[in-house]
Amino acid sequence: MTTHSLTARLTALSDANKASFHLVHRLSKLTFHPGSIPLDGDEGDVRTELSSEIHESLKQQEEDLELLRQEVEDLTAGSPVGSRRRNSEKDRETARLSAQVARLTEDLR
């Protein structure tokens, strides 16, 4: 796995997280006029559908993040310290990936 492909996948995951945040914001701002919601249950309820979409999206993001976290750890562990120069481009890139994983972890919380 290359650092470039991991970066692209982390960026896509970050974008998905931002989209979920917007859905949560939209859900929090949903208002209904009295009588506009059917009293016979929540079938077709926009809030329920939106909540389900958010839940599934966050669940998938958590799974994707865990896979990416492991791949970044494997990439970091796969580079023996003695065979690389300190502050090499690869070291900087793996440090950047690790920071991005940490940031996404916080965002998902």
Secondary structure per residue as TSV (DSSP state, phi and psi in degrees):
chain	resnum	aa	ss	phi	psi
A	1	M	-	360.0	128.7
A	2	T	-	-89.4	157.4
A	3	T	H	-65.1	-32.4
A	4	H	H	-63.6	-44.8
A	5	S	H	-68.7	-35.8
A	6	L	H	-66.1	-40.8
A	7	T	H	-61.5	-43.4
A	8	A	H	-62.9	-42.1
A	9	R	H	-68.2	-37.9
A	10	L	H	-67.0	-37.2
A	11	T	H	-65.1	-42.9
A	12	A	H	-62.8	-39.7
A	13	L	H	-67.1	-38.3
A	14	S	H	-63.1	-41.6
A	15	D	H	-63.6	-40.8
A	16	A	H	-64.2	-37.6
A	17	N	H	-65.6	-40.8
A	18	K	H	-63.7	-39.7
A	19	A	H	-63.3	-39.7
A	20	S	H	-65.1	-40.5
A	21	F	H	-59.5	-42.1
A	22	H	H	-64.3	-37.0
A	23	L	H	-65.5	-40.0
A	24	V	H	-63.3	-43.0
A	25	H	H	-62.1	-44.0
A	26	R	H	-61.1	-43.0
A	27	L	H	-62.3	-40.5
A	28	S	H	-67.8	-23.5
A	29	K	H	-97.0	-2.3
A	30	L	-	-64.9	127.7
A	31	T	-	-131.0	148.9
A	32	F	-	-128.3	144.1
A	33	H	-	-78.9	147.8
A	34	P	T	-52.9	132.4
A	35	G	T	87.6	-4.4
A	36	S	-	-85.7	-11.6
A	37	I	S	-105.3	128.2
A	38	P	-	-61.4	141.0
A	39	L	S	-85.7	-8.2
A	40	D	S	-90.5	31.1
A	41	G	-	118.6	-174.1
A	42	D	-	-107.5	19.3
A	43	E	T	-61.8	123.9
A	44	G	T	78.3	5.6
A	45	D	-	-65.9	125.2
A	46	V	H	-59.0	-39.4
A	47	R	H	-62.5	-42.4
A	48	T	H	-65.1	-44.6
A	49	E	H	-63.1	-44.2
A	50	L	H	-66.0	-41.2
A	51	S	H	-61.2	-42.7
A	52	S	H	-64.5	-42.0
A	53	E	H	-62.5	-42.9
A	54	I	H	-63.1	-46.5
A	55	H	H	-59.0	-48.6
A	56	E	H	-64.3	-40.9
A	57	S	H	-63.1	-46.0
A	58	L	H	-66.2	-37.8
A	59	K	H	-61.8	-45.3
A	60	Q	H	-64.8	-40.4
A	61	Q	H	-63.1	-40.5
A	62	E	H	-61.8	-42.4
A	63	E	H	-64.7	-44.9
A	64	D	H	-63.4	-41.1
A	65	L	H	-63.7	-40.5
A	66	E	H	-62.8	-42.0
A	67	L	H	-63.2	-44.5
A	68	L	H	-65.0	-40.0
A	69	R	H	-58.6	-44.8
A	70	Q	H	-64.3	-41.6
A	71	E	H	-65.3	-38.1
A	72	V	H	-67.3	-42.1
A	73	E	H	-61.2	-42.8
A	74	D	H	-63.0	-40.5
A	75	L	H	-64.3	-42.4
A	76	T	H	-66.8	-43.5
A	77	A	H	-71.7	-24.0
A	78	G	T	-78.6	-4.0
A	79	S	S	-108.2	101.6
A	80	P	-	-62.6	134.9
A	81	V	G	-60.1	-40.0
A	82	G	G	-67.4	-21.4
A	83	S	G	-97.6	8.8
A	84	R	S	-134.7	151.4
A	85	R	-	-77.4	145.6
A	86	R	T	-65.1	145.8
A	87	N	T	62.1	25.0
A	88	S	-	-70.0	166.9
A	89	E	H	-57.5	-41.6
A	90	K	H	-64.9	-39.2
A	91	D	H	-61.9	-43.7
A	92	R	H	-64.9	-40.6
A	93	E	H	-66.2	-42.7
A	94	T	H	-68.2	-34.4
A	95	A	H	-65.0	-40.0
A	96	R	H	-64.7	-41.6
A	97	L	H	-62.4	-44.3
A	98	S	H	-61.5	-40.5
A	99	A	H	-65.8	-39.8
A	100	Q	H	-65.8	-39.1
A	101	V	H	-63.2	-43.9
A	102	A	H	-62.8	-41.8
A	103	R	H	-63.5	-44.8
A	104	L	H	-64.3	-37.5
A	105	T	H	-59.7	-45.4
A	106	E	H	-64.6	-42.1
A	107	D	H	-62.3	-38.2
A	108	L	H	-70.6	-24.2
A	109	R	-	-68.6	360.0
